[in-house]
Each structure stands twice: as C-alpha cells, then as structure tokens.
C-alpha cells in the first residue's frame, strides 16, 4: 500500500471529504487528490499535520508501519539508558554501604 492509499483510507474512515482534509491542511482538493493518486507528495510540515489529524505516526503514513530499524534503535537506546542507571545506582548503593560500615 502506498502513502496515497493509506491517506485515502484514513480520510474515508474518518468520514472526511478531500475538501474537508484540504481545509485542515490549508490546501485545495486537487492537492489532496494528488497526494492520494501519488502525483504529489506533502512537505514535511504537512506530513506532520496529517499524522496529527489521523493520530498515526509519520512512519505509518510513509511506510505502513513503524520500521523495524526504528523500533530496534529505540529499544537499544532504552537498554543503554537502563544499564547506565543500574551502574549509577550500584555506585550509590556502594557509597551507602561504605558510610554504614
């Protein structure tokens, strides 16, 4: 499925016309039609607005789902943050034990 197909599906699920969506994005019906047919692409700001209007991610709009690499990077970063916090807390516990002894 293409960006245009996803946009059209989201718009119809929301019971919006091309004109309705165009009004929210400050563009005309023909621009929305172009997005849906694939002959035009929104700029980054409009893409963000579309994602907010339909409560989806820009990844979903562009790729159909959150890309696996983005998910992996997110969880790798979270794991590093967790490891750093565990090390910090271990140091704090060691200091407390040192004070108590």
VENHUNOR-V247130 format. One record per pair of residues at least 4 apart in sequence whose C-alpha atoms are under 7 Angstrom apart, sorted by sequence separation. I is the first residue (numbers start at 1). J is the second residue. D is the distance in Angstrom with one decimal. If there is no record, write none. Layout:
I|J|D + I|J|D
//
This chain:
1|5|5.9 + 2|6|6.3 + 3|7|6.1 + 4|8|6.1 + 5|9|6.1 + 6|10|6.1 + 7|11|6.0 + 8|12|6.1 + 9|13|6.0 + 10|14|6.2 + 11|15|6.3 + 12|16|5.8 + 16|20|5.7 + 17|21|6.4 + 18|22|5.9 + 19|23|6.1 + 20|24|6.5 + 21|25|6.3 + 22|26|5.7 + 23|27|6.2 + 27|31|6.3 + 28|32|6.7 + 29|33|6.1 + 30|34|6.0 + 31|35|6.2 + 32|36|6.2 + 33|37|6.1 + 34|38|5.9 + 35|39|6.3 + 42|46|5.6 + 43|47|6.1 + 44|48|6.2 + 45|49|6.3 + 46|50|6.1 + 47|51|6.3 + 48|52|6.3 + 49|53|6.1 + 50|54|6.3 + 51|55|5.6 + 52|56|6.6 + 56|60|6.4 + 57|61|6.6 + 58|62|6.1 + 59|63|5.5 + 60|64|4.3 + 66|70|6.9 + 67|71|6.6 + 68|72|6.1 + 69|73|6.1 + 70|74|6.1 + 71|75|6.3 + 72|76|6.0 + 73|77|6.1 + 74|78|6.2 + 75|79|6.1 + 76|80|6.3 + 77|81|6.2 + 78|82|6.1 + 79|83|6.2 + 80|84|6.1 + 81|85|6.2 + 82|86|6.1 + 83|87|6.2 + 84|88|6.2 + 85|89|6.1 + 86|90|6.0 + 87|91|6.3 + 88|92|6.4 + 89|93|6.1 + 90|94|6.1 + 91|95|6.2 + 92|96|6.2 + 93|97|6.1 + 94|98|6.1 + 95|99|6.2 + 96|100|6.2 + 97|101|6.2 + 1|6|6.8 + 11|16|5.3 + 16|21|6.5 + 22|27|4.7 + 34|39|5.0 + 35|40|4.9 + 42|47|5.8 + 51|56|4.9 + 59|64|6.8 + 60|65|4.4 + 22|28|5.2 + 34|40|4.8 + 35|41|5.5 + 51|57|5.5 + 59|65|6.1 + 60|66|5.8 + 22|29|5.6 + 35|42|6.9 + 51|58|5.7 + 59|66|5.3 + 59|67|7.0 + 19|28|6.7 + 19|29|4.9 + 22|32|6.2 + 48|58|6.5 + 18|29|5.3 + 47|58|6.8 + 18|32|5.9 + 18|33|7.0 + 25|46|6.7 + 8|36|5.9 + 7|36|6.4 + 4|35|5.5 + 5|36|6.1 + 4|36|3.7 + 4|37|5.8 + 4|38|5.7 + 10|54|6.8 + 6|61|6.4 + 3|61|5.6 + 3|62|5.4
//
